[in-house]
Amino acid sequence: MVDTDRVTGTAKEFVGRAQGAVGDLVGSRNDSVEGRFREAQGSAENLYGQAKDAVRNVADDAADYAEDAYENGGHYLRQGRRAVSHQVEESPFVALMIAGAVGYGLALLIHSRR
């Protein structure tokens, strides 16, 4: 989507360039200077519109990346949960030993801070 500032800026730039050329052609210094001023205004407005478009595109890309990360994170979480569940079903004793070791380690950390 093109920003309206880009369109109006380009139009002002074109009109200013034409007015400046006509002013130069007929020898009107006032029209020439005014035309160059409009051309510069149009150029600045066009650049502003381009900057807004660039920021909008970056924001859209960031939102897409965040959405992809969220979706992939959920997928990997489900995949990990299935893998752990499968390992616990295959060898429940080892799973209990690991859970006990983790619990014991946490208890040591909690009680050693006092």
PyMOL commands that place a pseudoatom at each C-alpha (Angstrom):
pseudoatom trace, name=CA, resn=MET, resi=1, chain=A, elem=C, hetatm=0, pos=[0.000, 0.000, 0.000]
pseudoatom trace, name=CA, resn=VAL, resi=2, chain=A, elem=C, hetatm=0, pos=[1.447, 3.342, -1.060]
pseudoatom trace, name=CA, resn=ASP, resi=3, chain=A, elem=C, hetatm=0, pos=[1.275, 6.209, 1.393]
pseudoatom trace, name=CA, resn=THR, resi=4, chain=A, elem=C, hetatm=0, pos=[-0.724, 9.282, 0.306]
pseudoatom trace, name=CA, resn=ASP, resi=5, chain=A, elem=C, hetatm=0, pos=[2.220, 11.501, 1.271]
pseudoatom trace, name=CA, resn=ARG, resi=6, chain=A, elem=C, hetatm=0, pos=[4.241, 9.842, -1.460]
pseudoatom trace, name=CA, resn=VAL, resi=7, chain=A, elem=C, hetatm=0, pos=[1.569, 10.513, -4.070]
pseudoatom trace, name=CA, resn=THR, resi=8, chain=A, elem=C, hetatm=0, pos=[0.946, 14.133, -3.102]
pseudoatom trace, name=CA, resn=GLY, resi=9, chain=A, elem=C, hetatm=0, pos=[4.676, 14.718, -2.654]
pseudoatom trace, name=CA, resn=THR, resi=10, chain=A, elem=C, hetatm=0, pos=[5.407, 13.447, -6.150]
pseudoatom trace, name=CA, resn=ALA, resi=11, chain=A, elem=C, hetatm=0, pos=[2.609, 15.612, -7.576]
pseudoatom trace, name=CA, resn=LYS, resi=12, chain=A, elem=C, hetatm=0, pos=[3.910, 18.727, -5.766]
pseudoatom trace, name=CA, resn=GLU, resi=13, chain=A, elem=C, hetatm=0, pos=[7.418, 17.958, -6.924]
pseudoatom trace, name=CA, resn=PHE, resi=14, chain=A, elem=C, hetatm=0, pos=[6.278, 17.664, -10.545]
pseudoatom trace, name=CA, resn=VAL, resi=15, chain=A, elem=C, hetatm=0, pos=[4.185, 20.873, -10.395]
pseudoatom trace, name=CA, resn=GLY, resi=16, chain=A, elem=C, hetatm=0, pos=[7.049, 22.723, -8.701]
pseudoatom trace, name=CA, resn=ARG, resi=17, chain=A, elem=C, hetatm=0, pos=[9.522, 21.558, -11.320]
pseudoatom trace, name=CA, resn=ALA, resi=18, chain=A, elem=C, hetatm=0, pos=[7.159, 22.667, -14.097]
pseudoatom trace, name=CA, resn=GLN, resi=19, chain=A, elem=C, hetatm=0, pos=[6.526, 26.046, -12.435]
pseudoatom trace, name=CA, resn=GLY, resi=20, chain=A, elem=C, hetatm=0, pos=[10.266, 26.587, -11.994]
pseudoatom trace, name=CA, resn=ALA, resi=21, chain=A, elem=C, hetatm=0, pos=[10.933, 25.703, -15.632]
pseudoatom trace, name=CA, resn=VAL, resi=22, chain=A, elem=C, hetatm=0, pos=[8.186, 28.052, -16.826]
pseudoatom trace, name=CA, resn=GLY, resi=23, chain=A, elem=C, hetatm=0, pos=[9.529, 30.787, -14.550]
pseudoatom trace, name=CA, resn=ASP, resi=24, chain=A, elem=C, hetatm=0, pos=[13.012, 30.293, -16.000]
pseudoatom trace, name=CA, resn=LEU, resi=25, chain=A, elem=C, hetatm=0, pos=[11.602, 30.290, -19.536]
pseudoatom trace, name=CA, resn=VAL, resi=26, chain=A, elem=C, hetatm=0, pos=[9.656, 33.541, -19.184]
pseudoatom trace, name=CA, resn=GLY, resi=27, chain=A, elem=C, hetatm=0, pos=[12.259, 35.160, -16.963]
pseudoatom trace, name=CA, resn=SER, resi=28, chain=A, elem=C, hetatm=0, pos=[10.063, 35.419, -13.857]
pseudoatom trace, name=CA, resn=ARG, resi=29, chain=A, elem=C, hetatm=0, pos=[12.386, 35.072, -10.904]
pseudoatom trace, name=CA, resn=ASN, resi=30, chain=A, elem=C, hetatm=0, pos=[9.440, 34.916, -8.483]
pseudoatom trace, name=CA, resn=ASP, resi=31, chain=A, elem=C, hetatm=0, pos=[7.804, 31.956, -10.296]
pseudoatom trace, name=CA, resn=SER, resi=32, chain=A, elem=C, hetatm=0, pos=[11.156, 30.231, -10.638]
pseudoatom trace, name=CA, resn=VAL, resi=33, chain=A, elem=C, hetatm=0, pos=[11.934, 30.489, -6.916]
pseudoatom trace, name=CA, resn=GLU, resi=34, chain=A, elem=C, hetatm=0, pos=[8.390, 29.516, -5.909]
pseudoatom trace, name=CA, resn=GLY, resi=35, chain=A, elem=C, hetatm=0, pos=[8.535, 26.522, -8.247]
pseudoatom trace, name=CA, resn=ARG, resi=36, chain=A, elem=C, hetatm=0, pos=[11.839, 25.351, -6.790]
pseudoatom trace, name=CA, resn=PHE, resi=37, chain=A, elem=C, hetatm=0, pos=[10.391, 25.751, -3.291]
pseudoatom trace, name=CA, resn=ARG, resi=38, chain=A, elem=C, hetatm=0, pos=[7.330, 23.640, -4.202]
pseudoatom trace, name=CA, resn=GLU, resi=39, chain=A, elem=C, hetatm=0, pos=[9.622, 21.066, -5.785]
pseudoatom trace, name=CA, resn=ALA, resi=40, chain=A, elem=C, hetatm=0, pos=[11.647, 20.847, -2.550]
pseudoatom trace, name=CA, resn=GLN, resi=41, chain=A, elem=C, hetatm=0, pos=[8.442, 20.588, -0.479]
pseudoatom trace, name=CA, resn=GLY, resi=42, chain=A, elem=C, hetatm=0, pos=[7.166, 17.787, -2.700]
pseudoatom trace, name=CA, resn=SER, resi=43, chain=A, elem=C, hetatm=0, pos=[10.469, 15.967, -2.495]
pseudoatom trace, name=CA, resn=ALA, resi=44, chain=A, elem=C, hetatm=0, pos=[10.453, 16.198, 1.310]
pseudoatom trace, name=CA, resn=GLU, resi=45, chain=A, elem=C, hetatm=0, pos=[6.850, 14.980, 1.496]
pseudoatom trace, name=CA, resn=ASN, resi=46, chain=A, elem=C, hetatm=0, pos=[7.675, 12.100, -0.831]
pseudoatom trace, name=CA, resn=LEU, resi=47, chain=A, elem=C, hetatm=0, pos=[10.634, 11.090, 1.370]
pseudoatom trace, name=CA, resn=TYR, resi=48, chain=A, elem=C, hetatm=0, pos=[8.413, 11.301, 4.458]
pseudoatom trace, name=CA, resn=GLY, resi=49, chain=A, elem=C, hetatm=0, pos=[5.899, 8.977, 2.799]
pseudoatom trace, name=CA, resn=GLN, resi=50, chain=A, elem=C, hetatm=0, pos=[8.666, 6.551, 1.865]
pseudoatom trace, name=CA, resn=ALA, resi=51, chain=A, elem=C, hetatm=0, pos=[9.878, 6.533, 5.477]
pseudoatom trace, name=CA, resn=LYS, resi=52, chain=A, elem=C, hetatm=0, pos=[6.347, 5.834, 6.728]
pseudoatom trace, name=CA, resn=ASP, resi=53, chain=A, elem=C, hetatm=0, pos=[6.019, 2.972, 4.238]
pseudoatom trace, name=CA, resn=ALA, resi=54, chain=A, elem=C, hetatm=0, pos=[9.350, 1.532, 5.379]
pseudoatom trace, name=CA, resn=VAL, resi=55, chain=A, elem=C, hetatm=0, pos=[8.328, 1.674, 9.044]
pseudoatom trace, name=CA, resn=ARG, resi=56, chain=A, elem=C, hetatm=0, pos=[4.972, 0.080, 8.224]
pseudoatom trace, name=CA, resn=ASN, resi=57, chain=A, elem=C, hetatm=0, pos=[6.726, -2.736, 6.331]
pseudoatom trace, name=CA, resn=VAL, resi=58, chain=A, elem=C, hetatm=0, pos=[9.149, -3.365, 9.200]
pseudoatom trace, name=CA, resn=ALA, resi=59, chain=A, elem=C, hetatm=0, pos=[6.262, -3.460, 11.697]
pseudoatom trace, name=CA, resn=ASP, resi=60, chain=A, elem=C, hetatm=0, pos=[4.346, -5.908, 9.492]
pseudoatom trace, name=CA, resn=ASP, resi=61, chain=A, elem=C, hetatm=0, pos=[7.418, -8.128, 9.145]
pseudoatom trace, name=CA, resn=ALA, resi=62, chain=A, elem=C, hetatm=0, pos=[8.016, -8.070, 12.910]
pseudoatom trace, name=CA, resn=ALA, resi=63, chain=A, elem=C, hetatm=0, pos=[4.400, -9.067, 13.546]
pseudoatom trace, name=CA, resn=ASP, resi=64, chain=A, elem=C, hetatm=0, pos=[4.743, -11.941, 11.058]
pseudoatom trace, name=CA, resn=TYR, resi=65, chain=A, elem=C, hetatm=0, pos=[7.948, -13.144, 12.731]
pseudoatom trace, name=CA, resn=ALA, resi=66, chain=A, elem=C, hetatm=0, pos=[6.335, -12.968, 16.172]
pseudoatom trace, name=CA, resn=GLU, resi=67, chain=A, elem=C, hetatm=0, pos=[3.317, -14.932, 14.967]
pseudoatom trace, name=CA, resn=ASP, resi=68, chain=A, elem=C, hetatm=0, pos=[5.556, -17.589, 13.419]
pseudoatom trace, name=CA, resn=ALA, resi=69, chain=A, elem=C, hetatm=0, pos=[7.612, -17.836, 16.619]
pseudoatom trace, name=CA, resn=TYR, resi=70, chain=A, elem=C, hetatm=0, pos=[4.439, -18.224, 18.686]
pseudoatom trace, name=CA, resn=GLU, resi=71, chain=A, elem=C, hetatm=0, pos=[3.071, -20.947, 16.425]
pseudoatom trace, name=CA, resn=ASN, resi=72, chain=A, elem=C, hetatm=0, pos=[6.406, -22.800, 16.260]
pseudoatom trace, name=CA, resn=GLY, resi=73, chain=A, elem=C, hetatm=0, pos=[6.862, -22.495, 20.035]
pseudoatom trace, name=CA, resn=GLY, resi=74, chain=A, elem=C, hetatm=0, pos=[3.531, -24.202, 20.639]
pseudoatom trace, name=CA, resn=HIS, resi=75, chain=A, elem=C, hetatm=0, pos=[4.446, -26.934, 18.174]
pseudoatom trace, name=CA, resn=TYR, resi=76, chain=A, elem=C, hetatm=0, pos=[7.804, -27.579, 19.842]
pseudoatom trace, name=CA, resn=LEU, resi=77, chain=A, elem=C, hetatm=0, pos=[6.178, -27.567, 23.281]
pseudoatom trace, name=CA, resn=ARG, resi=78, chain=A, elem=C, hetatm=0, pos=[3.670, -30.231, 22.220]
pseudoatom trace, name=CA, resn=GLN, resi=79, chain=A, elem=C, hetatm=0, pos=[6.450, -32.248, 20.589]
pseudoatom trace, name=CA, resn=GLY, resi=80, chain=A, elem=C, hetatm=0, pos=[8.583, -32.075, 23.752]
pseudoatom trace, name=CA, resn=ARG, resi=81, chain=A, elem=C, hetatm=0, pos=[5.643, -33.000, 25.962]
pseudoatom trace, name=CA, resn=ARG, resi=82, chain=A, elem=C, hetatm=0, pos=[4.988, -36.076, 23.808]
pseudoatom trace, name=CA, resn=ALA, resi=83, chain=A, elem=C, hetatm=0, pos=[8.652, -37.097, 23.935]
pseudoatom trace, name=CA, resn=VAL, resi=84, chain=A, elem=C, hetatm=0, pos=[8.835, -36.747, 27.732]
pseudoatom trace, name=CA, resn=SER, resi=85, chain=A, elem=C, hetatm=0, pos=[5.526, -38.559, 28.128]
pseudoatom trace, name=CA, resn=HIS, resi=86, chain=A, elem=C, hetatm=0, pos=[6.794, -41.388, 25.949]
pseudoatom trace, name=CA, resn=GLN, resi=87, chain=A, elem=C, hetatm=0, pos=[10.043, -41.681, 27.957]
pseudoatom trace, name=CA, resn=VAL, resi=88, chain=A, elem=C, hetatm=0, pos=[8.130, -41.725, 31.257]
pseudoatom trace, name=CA, resn=GLU, resi=89, chain=A, elem=C, hetatm=0, pos=[5.840, -44.473, 29.952]
pseudoatom trace, name=CA, resn=GLU, resi=90, chain=A, elem=C, hetatm=0, pos=[8.805, -46.503, 28.720]
pseudoatom trace, name=CA, resn=SER, resi=91, chain=A, elem=C, hetatm=0, pos=[10.827, -46.281, 31.958]
pseudoatom trace, name=CA, resn=PRO, resi=92, chain=A, elem=C, hetatm=0, pos=[8.851, -44.899, 34.901]
pseudoatom trace, name=CA, resn=PHE, resi=93, chain=A, elem=C, hetatm=0, pos=[11.516, -45.829, 37.457]
pseudoatom trace, name=CA, resn=VAL, resi=94, chain=A, elem=C, hetatm=0, pos=[14.174, -43.693, 35.742]
pseudoatom trace, name=CA, resn=ALA, resi=95, chain=A, elem=C, hetatm=0, pos=[11.685, -40.824, 35.505]
pseudoatom trace, name=CA, resn=LEU, resi=96, chain=A, elem=C, hetatm=0, pos=[10.987, -41.086, 39.250]
pseudoatom trace, name=CA, resn=MET, resi=97, chain=A, elem=C, hetatm=0, pos=[14.712, -41.108, 40.002]
pseudoatom trace, name=CA, resn=ILE, resi=98, chain=A, elem=C, hetatm=0, pos=[15.271, -37.988, 37.876]
pseudoatom trace, name=CA, resn=ALA, resi=99, chain=A, elem=C, hetatm=0, pos=[12.300, -36.217, 39.476]
pseudoatom trace, name=CA, resn=GLY, resi=100, chain=A, elem=C, hetatm=0, pos=[13.607, -37.138, 42.933]
pseudoatom trace, name=CA, resn=ALA, resi=101, chain=A, elem=C, hetatm=0, pos=[17.080, -35.830, 42.104]
pseudoatom trace, name=CA, resn=VAL, resi=102, chain=A, elem=C, hetatm=0, pos=[15.672, -32.559, 40.805]
pseudoatom trace, name=CA, resn=GLY, resi=103, chain=A, elem=C, hetatm=0, pos=[13.508, -32.212, 43.934]
pseudoatom trace, name=CA, resn=TYR, resi=104, chain=A, elem=C, hetatm=0, pos=[16.466, -32.943, 46.205]
pseudoatom trace, name=CA, resn=GLY, resi=105, chain=A, elem=C, hetatm=0, pos=[18.596, -30.363, 44.338]
pseudoatom trace, name=CA, resn=LEU, resi=106, chain=A, elem=C, hetatm=0, pos=[15.873, -27.726, 44.687]
pseudoatom trace, name=CA, resn=ALA, resi=107, chain=A, elem=C, hetatm=0, pos=[15.526, -28.478, 48.389]
pseudoatom trace, name=CA, resn=LEU, resi=108, chain=A, elem=C, hetatm=0, pos=[19.282, -28.024, 48.865]
pseudoatom trace, name=CA, resn=LEU, resi=109, chain=A, elem=C, hetatm=0, pos=[19.175, -24.693, 47.036]
pseudoatom trace, name=CA, resn=ILE, resi=110, chain=A, elem=C, hetatm=0, pos=[16.221, -23.431, 49.074]
pseudoatom trace, name=CA, resn=HIS, resi=111, chain=A, elem=C, hetatm=0, pos=[17.618, -24.476, 52.463]
pseudoatom trace, name=CA, resn=SER, resi=112, chain=A, elem=C, hetatm=0, pos=[21.187, -23.361, 51.784]
pseudoatom trace, name=CA, resn=ARG, resi=113, chain=A, elem=C, hetatm=0, pos=[20.074, -19.718, 51.341]
pseudoatom trace, name=CA, resn=ARG, resi=114, chain=A, elem=C, hetatm=0, pos=[18.963, -19.371, 54.954]
for i in range(1, 114): cmd.bond("trace and resi %d" % i, "trace and resi %d" % (i + 1))
show_as sticks, trace
zoom trace
